Amino acid sequence: MATFVVEELEELGDENLEVKPDTNLPNLIPLADTYLKNHFNVMLIGWHGTGKSESVFQLAKKHDLKIKYFSCSTLDPYTDLVGVPVPKVREEDGHEYLQMIRPKEIDEADFIFFDEFNRANPKTLNAIFEIIQFHSINGEPLPNLKCCWCAMNPPDQEYQVEEVDPALLDRFHTYVEMKPRPNIRWMESAGLPQPVAMALKTWWDEQDRKKRDFKSYISPRRLYMIGQVYMATKNAESLRSALPPGGVYDVEKLRRMLEVALGKADGKSDGGFGMEAADFVNLPVGKILGKKNAIEAYLRKHPEELETHKKLANTISNSSLGGESLIRQFSGIIDSMVPSVSEGMMGNIDDEKKKAMKRAYLDKVQVTPQWEDEVKNLKKLLSKIEV
């Protein structure tokens, strides 16, 4: 059995079946096509709103498979799966007997998806057990069924879920742990203006880095809904009411970021750049160095100014500077960028230059160990590079 932790892939959807995002977005499930091609049973495990269900529906559509969806929390083992007894009369001898009649949709399905798996009662799970293991119901084969996928919330969080029989869990070929990762492209495809989606994602990233407790968790689905509410009301109080109750959030910062983003979306402002940003955003890389301290302070003070961050990132990544110079001269600026922007910048730098950056970083840490604590964002960025 294999377990994959989805940390680097961004979240594309949620479990709200009414939202229809762009199906060309990458699926969240690593090796999903391979698992499906080999008819593997897969268990998806993740917090609410992480895109488990949407990823499965997208996968079925991509492969043109007839999917049958069951929500285990409301599933009845008899009327939905096993069937109910109906009196019948045999034509040959007139004797009465009972025949189990069930919905035939399950017989036509290529792919069955059991959602909210650990919210089912034990009788329901017993019925599901046979379907997953033998692709049959009461010994009667399901002729088209290729595999069963399931989704559940983690049993070790504050969810009202049932304990699942280990023997049943052992019938899955692989388990995929899905981490919440909001995706700007998905929110945009689902109706939010890009600047608003970018502001929400940037704020969420900072919220997440503060290691809030479970009560302060904001799912990617909830983040999208917050954007919907604010776009409809333009009201700070409604923004507060859209956040999950009981958590601790920097609502005022979110409000400011959305106001700036909304100005961009409506074309009513210059994007909130102001004179400070205008002083450096279009400078060549050599002159940026002369304003390094001011630029670092501005970037940290204005994480909502994503276009400013992106312009600087493009200037730096497109320069002819080597990897060692980028670390020696621009490490503070890179560390001050919004993480999503600095990650994108690294994607524009060739592998050899990235390796040189990593070596220069390690050399500086060896000489000045305390410097590592001053550039935590840069440290995380370079941790993914092997030298």
Secondary structure, DSSP 8 states (H G I E B T S, - for coil): -EEEEE-SS-----S-TT----TTS--SSTTHHHHHHTT--EEEEE-TTSSHHHHHHHHHHHTT--EEEEETTT--IIIIII-EEEEEE-TTT--EEEEEE--THHHH-SEEEEESGGGS-HHHHHHHHHHHHHSEETTEE-TT--EEEEEE--TTSS-------HHHHTT-SEEEEE-----HHHHHHTT--HHHHHHHHHHHHHHHHTT--GGG---HHHHHHHHHHHHHH--HHHHHHTS-TT----HHHHHHHHHHHHHHHHT-SS-S-HHHHHTTTT--HHHHGGGHHHHHHHHHH-TT-HHHHHHHHHHHHTS---HHHHHHHHHHHHHHS-HHHHHHHHHTS-HHHHHHHHHHHHHHHHH-TTHHHH-HHHHHHHTT---
